[in-house]
Amino acid sequence: MRAKNHTVETIIFVMMVAAFLIDTRSLLSAFLPVHLSVYELDYLFRCLVVIALLGLSTSRRAIGEMPGVRSDSAVALLAVLWVTGASVLFHQTIHRFLYRLFWDPTDFTWPPIESEPERLFDLTIGLLLVAITEELIFRKFARRHFDRQGLRPDQIIFRSGLLFGLIHWEQGIASVLNAWVFGALAMAAYIQTNRLWIPIVAHYIMNLLIFGGWI
């Protein structure tokens, strides 16, 4: 029974990664009877991810705590600051240089939001949805998946970070590398502290700084 559950979890993980890799927004748009903005399509996709995970018993078990010692609150707070600070430093230095070097007019960019209430919604609920869904898949499920493969922590950090970077392929090479670095830092913090909320908070803060226009 346990082997069967592990197989189902692996299938769920692979399907979720594939869903993030493909152009899911365009796929959803093709099947919807109404026109939705790119933001609304993204919200819909992420809500479907959460519903799918909560609707499957295997997924609910996988969302549970990983075995191991959890860090105390002070260490957890330092981990959030470490992941966020290191990610901001990389974004403001190497990522900026690479973006100028590899920038292409065809790179995907999110259109501006003209309505202030919609912008506020996106910076709160929207970005929170992003952080929760991506951390569940690329930290929680990825760690369980790679753990069962017998990988060392450094291998898990490298591979999960790479997967996370690749889902940003439509934003260009610089963004792939930027997301890879953040993913690796987030996984390292998660393995060290065994608290998923740490990368979720760091992820939300990082996205808030970027999409809010502060960095």
C-alpha positions as CSV (number, residue, x, y, z in Angstrom):
1,M,0.0,0.0,0.0
2,R,2.8,2.4,0.9
3,A,4.6,1.7,-2.4
4,K,1.3,2.4,-4.2
5,N,0.9,5.7,-2.4
6,H,4.4,6.7,-3.3
7,T,3.7,5.9,-7.0
8,V,0.6,8.1,-6.9
9,E,2.5,10.9,-5.3
10,T,5.2,10.7,-7.9
11,I,2.6,10.8,-10.7
12,I,0.9,13.9,-9.0
13,F,4.3,15.6,-8.7
14,V,5.2,15.0,-12.4
15,M,1.8,16.1,-13.6
16,M,2.0,19.3,-11.5
17,V,5.5,20.1,-12.7
18,A,4.3,19.5,-16.3
19,A,1.3,21.8,-15.7
20,F,3.7,24.6,-14.7
21,L,6.1,24.0,-17.6
22,I,3.5,24.3,-20.3
23,D,1.6,27.4,-21.3
24,T,-1.3,26.6,-19.0
25,R,-2.9,30.0,-19.3
26,S,-3.4,29.6,-23.1
27,L,-4.6,26.1,-22.6
28,L,-7.3,27.1,-20.1
29,S,-8.3,30.1,-22.3
30,A,-8.9,27.7,-25.2
31,F,-11.5,25.7,-23.2
32,L,-13.2,28.6,-21.4
33,P,-16.4,30.1,-22.9
34,V,-15.5,33.6,-21.6
35,H,-12.5,35.8,-22.1
36,L,-10.2,36.2,-19.0
37,S,-7.1,38.3,-18.6
38,V,-3.7,36.7,-18.1
39,Y,-4.0,37.4,-14.4
40,E,-7.4,35.9,-14.1
41,L,-6.2,32.8,-16.0
42,D,-3.3,32.5,-13.6
43,Y,-5.5,32.8,-10.5
44,L,-7.8,30.1,-12.0
45,F,-4.9,27.8,-12.7
46,R,-3.5,28.1,-9.2
47,C,-6.9,27.6,-7.6
48,L,-7.3,24.4,-9.6
49,V,-3.9,23.3,-8.4
50,V,-5.0,23.8,-4.7
51,I,-8.4,22.1,-5.3
52,A,-6.6,19.1,-7.0
53,L,-4.2,18.7,-4.1
54,L,-6.8,19.0,-1.4
55,G,-9.2,16.7,-3.3
56,L,-6.8,13.8,-3.4
57,S,-6.1,11.9,-0.2
58,T,-2.6,11.1,-1.3
59,S,-1.9,14.8,-1.9
60,R,-3.3,15.7,1.5
61,R,-1.0,13.2,3.2
62,A,2.0,14.6,1.2
63,I,1.2,18.1,2.4
64,G,1.7,16.9,6.0
65,E,4.9,17.7,7.9
66,M,8.1,16.0,6.9
67,P,9.8,13.9,9.6
68,G,12.6,15.6,11.4
69,V,13.2,18.3,14.0
70,R,11.6,21.6,13.5
71,S,13.6,24.8,14.1
72,D,12.6,27.3,16.8
73,S,10.9,30.6,15.9
74,A,14.2,32.7,16.0
75,V,15.9,30.4,13.6
76,A,12.8,30.3,11.3
77,L,12.8,34.1,11.2
78,L,16.5,34.3,10.4
79,A,15.9,31.7,7.6
80,V,13.2,33.9,6.0
81,L,15.5,36.9,6.2
82,W,18.4,34.9,4.8
83,V,16.5,33.5,1.8
84,T,14.9,36.9,1.0
85,G,18.1,38.9,1.5
86,A,20.3,36.6,-0.6
87,S,17.6,36.5,-3.3
88,V,17.3,40.2,-3.4
89,L,21.1,40.6,-3.6
90,F,21.3,38.2,-6.5
91,H,18.3,39.8,-8.3
92,Q,19.9,43.3,-8.0
93,T,23.3,42.3,-9.2
94,I,23.8,39.2,-11.3
95,H,20.2,38.9,-12.5
96,R,20.2,42.6,-13.7
97,F,23.5,42.0,-15.6
98,L,22.2,38.8,-17.2
99,Y,18.9,40.4,-18.1
100,R,20.6,43.2,-20.0
101,L,22.9,40.7,-21.6
102,F,20.2,38.2,-22.7
103,W,17.1,40.5,-22.9
104,D,14.8,39.7,-25.8
105,P,11.7,41.8,-26.8
106,T,9.8,38.5,-27.1
107,D,10.4,37.6,-23.5
108,F,7.2,37.2,-21.6
109,T,6.2,40.2,-19.5
110,W,3.1,40.7,-17.3
111,P,0.9,43.5,-18.6
112,P,0.3,46.5,-16.3
113,I,-2.8,46.5,-14.1
114,E,-4.6,49.8,-14.5
115,S,-7.3,49.3,-11.7
116,E,-6.0,50.0,-8.2
117,P,-8.3,47.5,-6.5
118,E,-7.2,44.8,-9.0
119,R,-3.6,45.7,-8.4
120,L,-4.1,45.5,-4.6
121,F,-5.8,42.1,-5.0
122,D,-2.9,40.8,-7.2
123,L,-0.3,42.0,-4.7
124,T,-2.0,40.3,-1.8
125,I,-4.2,37.3,-2.7
126,G,-2.7,36.8,-6.2
127,L,0.9,36.6,-5.0
128,L,0.0,34.5,-2.0
129,L,-1.6,32.0,-4.4
130,V,1.7,32.0,-6.3
131,A,3.8,31.4,-3.3
132,I,1.6,28.6,-1.8
133,T,1.1,26.6,-5.0
134,E,4.7,26.8,-6.1
135,E,6.2,26.0,-2.7
136,L,3.8,23.1,-2.3
137,I,5.0,21.6,-5.6
138,F,8.6,22.7,-5.9
139,R,9.6,22.4,-2.2
140,K,7.2,20.1,-0.5
141,F,6.5,17.5,-3.2
142,A,9.9,17.9,-4.7
143,R,11.6,17.1,-1.4
144,R,9.5,14.0,-0.8
145,H,10.0,12.8,-4.4
146,F,13.8,13.3,-4.3
147,D,14.1,11.9,-0.7
148,R,12.5,8.6,-1.9
149,Q,15.1,8.5,-4.7
150,G,17.8,8.5,-2.0
151,L,19.3,11.8,-3.1
152,R,21.6,13.8,-0.7
153,P,20.3,17.2,0.5
154,D,22.7,19.0,-1.8
155,Q,21.4,17.1,-4.8
156,I,17.8,17.8,-3.7
157,I,18.6,21.5,-3.5
158,F,20.3,21.6,-6.9
159,R,17.6,19.6,-8.7
160,S,14.6,21.2,-7.1
161,G,16.1,24.7,-7.8
162,L,16.6,23.7,-11.5
163,L,13.0,22.5,-11.9
164,F,11.8,25.8,-10.3
165,G,14.0,27.8,-12.7
166,L,12.8,25.9,-15.7
167,I,9.1,26.8,-15.1
168,H,10.2,30.4,-15.7
169,W,11.5,29.6,-19.2
170,E,9.1,32.0,-21.0
171,Q,10.5,34.9,-19.1
172,G,14.0,34.4,-20.5
173,I,17.4,33.0,-19.4
174,A,18.1,35.5,-16.7
175,S,14.8,34.8,-15.0
176,V,15.4,31.1,-15.2
177,L,18.7,31.5,-13.4
178,N,17.2,33.9,-10.9
179,A,14.4,31.5,-10.0
180,W,16.9,28.6,-9.8
181,V,18.9,30.5,-7.2
182,F,15.8,31.4,-5.2
183,G,14.5,27.8,-5.5
184,A,17.9,26.4,-4.2
185,L,17.9,28.8,-1.3
186,A,14.3,28.1,-0.4
187,M,14.9,24.3,-0.5
188,A,18.0,24.7,1.7
189,A,16.0,26.7,4.3
190,Y,13.1,24.2,4.1
191,I,15.5,21.2,4.7
192,Q,17.3,22.9,7.5
193,T,14.2,24.1,9.4
194,N,11.5,21.6,8.2
195,R,9.0,24.4,8.1
196,L,7.3,25.0,4.7
197,W,5.9,28.4,5.7
198,I,9.5,29.8,5.6
199,P,9.9,29.5,1.8
200,I,6.3,30.5,1.4
201,V,6.8,33.8,3.3
202,A,10.2,34.4,1.5
203,H,8.6,33.6,-1.9
204,Y,5.7,36.0,-1.2
205,I,8.1,38.8,0.0
206,M,10.3,38.4,-3.0
207,N,7.5,38.5,-5.5
208,L,5.9,41.5,-3.7
209,L,9.2,43.4,-4.0
210,I,9.5,42.6,-7.7
211,F,5.8,43.0,-8.8
212,G,5.3,46.0,-6.5
213,G,8.2,47.7,-8.3
214,W,10.4,48.1,-5.2
215,I,13.3,46.3,-6.7
